[in-house]
């Protein structure tokens, strides 16, 4: 397994000692510095896999240090370290380009979980980008087998679903075909659908598979997966539409969705299609707290969401697909 290299920047020696101990015990190579200025000199000759950066430091604070880092390196993930507990600091940090926040004092399990997730997510981006760039300049450069394997890895994080991404992709392609899309556009939306949940790779398994009701904080973490998915896929410029399904499949037609609150035709058409397909499969699949829903109940939910949650055109097409599925074959087997 490739070694993980961490740079910790904090003016508090106790915090550096604690972070070094926790991460080193997990076989990570840790470098510690006490200021933003020292960190910039270190980064001239070293390339860590992740930077842990204190928000409040004398001289260059965390925000100034991050801005200076981004002038020469826009790829290395940065997680802010802070004892603050206010939304303003978190919002400012995320806008500045931080990937996550870790509260101080450190909880060892949380520190390791977030560090590993951040590095694994970044490496996944890099691996997927390399694979795409190795192909031809056509859509086929993104190997269907590779994308399906990745979709399988995404679905494997959820104990209670099997083949969700593939079914959503298939339903989306069918909806697009019935809506009159070209064969090329249908194949494109199939690929987009396969990776619509790729951001869940960055969500802790314990939250995805929690059998009881999520807390508000856990639900906010779940809601981050569209943005995480877009970050993974945005580095594939040869297929810019690929991230639309990942980022926008939880937007609602009435503007009450997330993460951007888009509405109507402002939501990319591929995401509007995937949103219907995704909701249908969620209802026709098993969950920890229920079995597959009856077909008539699913139909009623799609009908009720038409024009509010769903684009009415694509909701009507899904309703026609349900009506044609007299043996209820469109569901998790």
matplotlib code that plots the C-alpha trace (Angstrom):
import matplotlib.pyplot as plt

x = [0.0, 1.3, 2.6, 0.5, 2.4, 0.9, 2.0, 0.7, 0.8, 0.0, 1.6, 0.7, 3.4, 1.0, -1.3, 1.6, 2.7, -0.8, -1.3, 2.1, 1.5, -2.0, -1.0, 2.4, 0.8, -1.3, 1.9, 1.7, 4.8, 4.2, 6.0, 5.2, 5.8, 4.7, 3.9, 2.5, 5.8, 7.8, 5.2, 5.6, 9.4, 8.8, 6.4, 9.0, 10.8, 8.1, 4.8, 2.5, -0.7, -2.6, -2.1, -3.7, -3.8, -4.6, -7.0, -5.6, -1.8, 0.3, 1.7, 0.1, -3.1, -4.7, -6.6, -3.5, -1.5, -4.0, -4.2, -0.4, -0.4, -3.0, -0.9, 1.4, -0.6, -4.3, -4.5, -3.2, -6.2, -6.2, -8.2, -8.5, -7.9, -9.9, -11.5, -14.1, -17.7, -19.3, -20.7, -18.9, -15.4, -16.5, -18.1, -15.1, -12.8, -14.8, -15.0, -11.2, -10.7, -10.5, -11.8, -13.0, -12.7, -11.4, -12.3, -9.7, -8.9, -8.5, -10.5, -8.1, -10.7, -12.2, -8.8, -7.8, -11.1, -11.2, -7.5, -7.9, -11.1, -9.6, -6.5, -8.4, -10.8, -8.0, -6.2, -9.5, -9.7, -6.2, -6.6, -9.8, -8.4, -5.3, -7.5, -9.6, -6.7, -5.2, -8.1, -9.1, -10.6, -14.1, -16.7, -15.5, -12.3, -14.2, -14.2, -17.6, -16.1, -14.0, -17.0, -19.2, -16.5, -16.4, -20.2, -20.0, -17.5, -19.8, -22.8, -20.7, -20.5, -24.2, -25.1, -28.7, -28.6, -27.3, -26.8, -28.4, -26.1, -26.6, -30.4, -30.5, -28.3, -30.6, -33.8, -32.3, -31.3, -34.8, -36.4, -34.0, -35.0, -38.7, -38.1, -36.6, -33.0, -30.5, -28.8, -25.5, -27.2, -28.9, -25.5, -24.1, -26.7, -26.2, -22.6, -23.6, -26.1, -23.5, -21.5, -24.2, -23.5, -19.7, -19.5, -20.6, -17.1, -16.2, -19.0, -18.3, -19.7, -21.2, -23.4, -24.4, -25.3, -26.9, -30.1, -31.7, -32.7, -29.8, -29.0, -29.1, -25.3, -25.2, -27.8, -25.7, -22.7, -24.8, -25.9, -22.3, -22.0, -23.1, -20.3, -17.8, -18.9, -18.5, -15.0, -14.0, -15.4, -14.5, -11.0, -12.2, -12.5, -13.0, -16.4, -17.7, -21.2, -20.1, -20.3, -23.8, -25.5, -23.2, -23.7, -27.3, -29.3, -30.7, -31.9, -35.7, -37.8, -39.3, -35.9, -36.0, -33.3, -29.5, -26.7, -27.4, -31.1, -31.6, -35.0, -36.8, -34.7, -31.7, -31.1, -29.2, -31.6, -29.5, -29.8, -33.6, -33.8, -31.5, -33.5, -36.6, -34.8, -32.9, -36.0, -37.8, -35.0, -34.7, -38.4, -38.2, -35.1, -34.8, -33.6, -32.6, -35.9, -38.3, -38.7, -39.4, -42.4, -45.6, -45.7, -48.9, -47.4, -44.3, -46.6, -48.5, -45.2, -44.0, -47.4, -47.4, -43.8, -44.6, -43.8, -42.4, -39.7, -39.5, -39.6, -43.2, -42.2, -39.8, -42.1, -44.8, -42.4, -41.6, -45.3, -45.8, -42.9, -44.5, -47.8, -46.2, -44.4, -47.4, -45.3, -43.3, -39.9, -38.3, -37.0, -34.2, -34.1]
y = [0.0, 3.4, 5.5, 8.5, 11.7, 14.4, 17.9, 19.4, 23.1, 24.4, 26.9, 24.8, 22.2, 20.0, 19.8, 18.9, 16.2, 14.7, 14.7, 13.2, 10.4, 9.5, 9.6, 7.9, 5.0, 4.5, 4.2, 7.6, 9.8, 13.0, 16.3, 19.1, 22.9, 25.7, 28.5, 29.2, 30.8, 27.6, 25.5, 27.4, 26.8, 23.1, 22.8, 24.1, 20.8, 18.4, 17.2, 15.8, 13.9, 16.0, 19.2, 19.7, 23.4, 25.4, 28.3, 30.6, 31.2, 34.3, 35.9, 34.1, 32.6, 29.5, 31.4, 33.4, 30.2, 28.3, 31.2, 31.2, 27.4, 27.6, 30.0, 27.1, 23.9, 23.7, 19.9, 19.0, 18.5, 20.8, 20.1, 23.0, 22.4, 24.6, 24.8, 27.2, 26.1, 28.6, 28.4, 31.5, 30.0, 26.8, 28.6, 30.8, 27.9, 25.8, 28.8, 29.2, 25.7, 23.6, 20.0, 19.5, 20.7, 18.7, 20.0, 20.4, 18.7, 15.8, 12.6, 10.0, 7.9, 11.0, 12.4, 9.1, 8.6, 12.1, 12.0, 8.6, 9.6, 12.8, 11.1, 8.1, 10.5, 12.5, 9.4, 8.2, 11.4, 11.1, 7.4, 8.0, 11.1, 9.1, 6.3, 8.7, 10.6, 7.3, 6.6, 8.2, 11.6, 10.2, 9.3, 5.7, 6.8, 6.4, 2.6, 1.3, -1.6, 0.8, 3.0, 0.0, -1.3, 2.1, 2.1, -1.3, 0.0, 2.9, 0.6, -1.8, 1.0, 0.6, -2.7, -2.4, -1.8, -3.9, -2.6, 0.8, 2.8, 0.4, 0.4, 4.2, 4.4, 2.0, 3.7, 7.1, 5.8, 4.4, 7.8, 9.6, 7.3, 7.7, 11.5, 11.4, 11.8, 10.5, 7.2, 9.0, 11.1, 8.0, 6.3, 9.5, 9.8, 6.1, 6.8, 9.9, 7.8, 5.2, 7.7, 9.9, 8.6, 8.6, 11.2, 8.6, 7.2, 10.1, 9.5, 7.3, 3.8, 4.1, 7.0, 5.4, 2.1, 3.5, 1.5, 4.2, 7.8, 10.1, 13.0, 16.5, 16.6, 13.1, 14.2, 17.3, 15.0, 12.8, 15.9, 16.7, 13.8, 15.7, 18.2, 15.5, 13.7, 16.8, 17.3, 13.8, 14.1, 17.8, 16.8, 15.0, 17.9, 15.6, 14.7, 17.8, 16.5, 13.6, 15.7, 16.9, 13.8, 13.7, 17.4, 18.0, 14.8, 16.0, 19.4, 19.7, 21.2, 23.7, 24.9, 23.3, 20.7, 20.8, 21.6, 24.7, 25.2, 25.3, 25.0, 24.2, 24.3, 25.7, 22.1, 20.3, 18.0, 14.9, 15.6, 16.1, 12.6, 11.0, 12.5, 10.7, 7.4, 7.7, 8.3, 5.4, 3.0, 4.2, 3.3, 0.0, -1.2, -2.7, -0.5, -1.3, -0.1, -1.5, -3.8, -2.9, -0.5, -1.6, -0.5, 1.5, 3.4, 4.3, 5.5, 7.7, 9.2, 10.0, 11.5, 13.7, 14.9, 15.9, 19.6, 20.0, 17.4, 16.2, 17.7, 16.9, 15.7, 13.1, 12.2, 11.4, 9.2, 7.3, 6.9, 5.4, 3.0, 2.0, 1.4, -0.8, -2.9, -5.0, -7.8, -5.3, -6.3, -2.8, -3.3, -4.7, -8.5]
z = [0.0, -1.0, 2.0, 2.9, 3.5, 5.8, 6.5, 9.8, 10.2, 13.7, 16.1, 19.1, 19.9, 21.8, 18.8, 16.5, 19.0, 19.2, 15.4, 14.8, 17.3, 15.9, 12.3, 12.7, 14.5, 11.4, 9.4, 7.8, 7.2, 9.1, 8.8, 11.4, 11.1, 13.3, 10.8, 7.4, 6.4, 7.3, 5.5, 2.2, 2.4, 3.1, 0.1, -2.3, -2.0, -0.8, -2.0, 0.7, 0.0, 2.5, 4.5, 8.0, 8.5, 11.7, 11.2, 13.9, 13.8, 14.4, 11.3, 8.4, 9.6, 8.0, 5.3, 4.2, 4.2, 2.1, -0.4, -0.8, -1.2, -3.9, -6.0, -6.8, -6.0, -6.7, -6.2, -2.8, -0.4, 2.7, 5.9, 8.4, 12.1, 14.4, 17.8, 16.4, 16.3, 14.0, 10.5, 9.3, 9.7, 8.0, 5.1, 4.6, 4.7, 2.2, -0.2, 0.1, -1.1, 2.1, 1.7, 5.3, 8.9, 11.9, 15.4, 18.1, 20.5, 18.2, 18.4, 17.1, 15.2, 13.6, 12.6, 11.0, 9.3, 7.7, 6.7, 5.0, 3.3, 1.9, 0.6, -0.9, -2.5, -4.1, -5.3, -6.8, -8.8, -10.0, -11.0, -12.8, -14.6, -15.7, -17.0, -19.0, -20.5, -21.6, -23.9, -27.3, -27.5, -28.1, -25.4, -25.6, -23.9, -20.7, -20.6, -19.7, -17.9, -15.7, -15.0, -14.1, -11.8, -10.1, -9.9, -8.2, -5.7, -4.9, -4.4, -2.2, 0.4, 1.0, 2.7, 1.8, -1.9, -4.7, -8.3, -7.5, -9.9, -12.8, -12.4, -12.2, -15.3, -17.2, -16.2, -17.2, -20.6, -21.1, -20.1, -22.5, -25.3, -24.7, -24.6, -28.1, -27.3, -29.9, -29.3, -28.6, -25.9, -24.4, -24.1, -22.6, -19.9, -19.1, -18.3, -16.3, -14.4, -13.5, -11.6, -10.1, -6.5, -6.8, -4.0, -1.5, -1.7, 0.6, 3.1, 6.2, 5.9, 9.4, 8.2, 4.9, 6.6, 9.8, 10.4, 12.5, 11.8, 10.9, 13.1, 11.6, 11.5, 9.8, 7.3, 6.4, 5.8, 3.5, 1.7, 0.9, -1.5, -4.6, -4.2, -3.4, -6.6, -8.7, -7.3, -8.3, -11.8, -12.6, -13.6, -16.6, -19.1, -22.0, -20.7, -18.8, -18.5, -16.4, -13.2, -13.9, -12.6, -9.5, -8.5, -9.5, -9.0, -5.7, -7.0, -7.2, -10.0, -7.5, -6.3, -2.9, -3.5, -2.8, -3.1, -5.2, -5.0, -8.8, -10.3, -13.5, -16.7, -14.8, -13.6, -16.4, -18.3, -17.6, -13.8, -14.1, -15.8, -13.2, -10.3, -11.4, -12.0, -8.7, -6.6, -8.4, -7.6, -4.0, -3.6, -5.5, -3.5, 0.0, 2.8, 6.4, 7.7, 5.0, 2.0, -1.6, -1.8, -3.6, -7.2, -6.7, -3.8, -5.9, -8.7, -6.3, -5.0, -8.5, -9.4, -6.3, -7.0, -10.6, -11.1, -7.5, -7.0, -10.6, -14.1, -15.1, -18.6, -17.3, -14.4, -16.9, -18.8, -15.7, -14.9, -18.3, -17.7, -14.4, -16.1, -18.7, -16.1, -15.3, -13.6, -11.5, -13.0, -12.5, -9.0, -7.0, -7.4]

ax = plt.figure().add_subplot(projection="3d")
ax.plot(x, y, z, "-o")
ax.set_aspect("equal")
plt.show()
